[in-house]
Amino acid sequence: MPVARSLSVAEELRAALPGRVETDPARLLPYTTDRSGHRSAGAPVAAVHPRTVEDVQAVCRIASATATPVVTRGAGTGLAGGAVAGPAEIVLCLQDMDRIVEISPENRLAVVQPGILNGDLNRALAPHGLWWAPDPASKDISTVGGNIAMNAGGLLCAKYGVTREAVLALKVVLADGRLLEVGHRTVKGVTGYDLCALMIGSEGTLGVIVEATLKLQPVVEGAVVTIGAFFDTVEAGAAAAAAITGAGHVAAIMELMDRPTLECVSAHTGQDLLARGGAYLLVQCDGPAAAVTAERITELVRTAGGTAETTVDPAESHRLVAFRRAAFPALEAMGTVLVEDICVPRDGMAAAFARIRELEDEYGVVIPTTCHAGDGNLHPTFVFDGDTVPEAVWAAAGELFSYALEAGGTLTGEHGVGLLKRDWLAQELGPDQYDLQRRIKALFDPAGILNPGKVFAPTP
């Protein structure tokens, strides 16, 4: 039971963090949505911009004492609605906590605050011959803390893994303001349960990440070889991707775009990609064996019926990669987007694309789909007019989720659950695991004030 207090929550926050608290409703409006397109019922009570761990602790203590929900937010680039804040909630904006605390080339690690952008971090690491591997499409505008909270993936994860493979340790502020240090600075460390791994992908529901020790990679030496290949059908492109993986080749990037996506990108960029084929497979190879690997992959692409161009020229490589990076902006330009994120076994990609085409016919919708073909992660995207998702879109999405599970896959490969997938979470986890996960949430956050309503549907 919260103790009776003479000051309002906003007044307490202003007293604790003078000059760091916003309460003007007009300035709070942007926090009612994120890049997912979801919008809350109204503005939060305040947005707080901490600069230190102690600031975050102060906010959590006030929130805990007043039973006020806290929504942690980075850049708001998430696609599952995890950073959306509503009435009577505090938004904890971490973008001002963007400092690099340490770079240690000897240990191949960096210690950073959560608000630093991926792109800015890698620009700072480059003079040391190092880089941080997570590479979401939003890398130049998304924060490291947000990547960790969502366990983000991206174009390079087929070779370099998702975010969890690139984090050594975390500092986390709990709901009541206590500071928890999890993980290890050392490469190895198996003491107790792995609470660091638990925090990665927890979507702000277990604690607030305030510092991260990151595992770095040495800068890749040698020329990068890029292959851009067009196929008549996306099924042929998916078959080629499966053949590449089956032959044991590990590309840094392997991305697949279907015909509806190419139509949108062509309209957006003014380039007639459809004249070259109905699907586009992008492959990029790096490392000492890049040239040999690319040659063998190109042979497989042509055997599968694709027409391929191969380049080591950076400008040409950028052009071929730009086709893929233009996909999401092109879809956004067409209307409101609902970006899905299913993952299937790599040999099931062609069947997944075929099921998407069936759903288009069944529900009268168009579902442009891109795919991280190196790991079977598809992004079927619904485009519609207005702010309300049409019932036909939700119905088609629900069938798509069920299909992914039946195919041995998952509801989300990298975007997280947030608001978007919570109604289907129990279907994937099953009753026992769903119950255990809810109990873990309750153990870390007994009052339920950390990002309530995200991941788990509210208890009736």
Secondary structure, DSSP 8 states (H G I E B T S, - for coil): -----SS-HHHHHHHHSTT-EE--HHHHGGGGB-TT--B-SS--SEEE---SHHHHHHHHHHHHHHT--EEEESSS--SSSTT---TT-EEEE-TT---EEEEETTTTEEEE-TT-BHHHHHHHHGGGTEE-----TTTTTSBHHHHHHHT---TTHHHH--GGGGEEEEEEE-TTS-EEEEE-SSS----SS-HHHHHTT-TTSS-EEEEEEEE-EE---S--EEEEEEESSHHHHHHHHHHHHHTT---SEEEEE-HHHHHHHHHHH---GGGT-SEEEEEEE-STTHHHHHHHHHHHHHHTT-EEEEE--HHHHHHHHHHHHTHHHHHHTTSEEEE--EE--GGGHHHHHHHHHHHHHHHT----EEEETTTTEEEEEEEESSSS--HHHHHHHHHHHHHHHHTT-BS-SSS--TTTSGGGHHHHHHHHHHHHHHHHHHHH-TT--BSTTSSS----
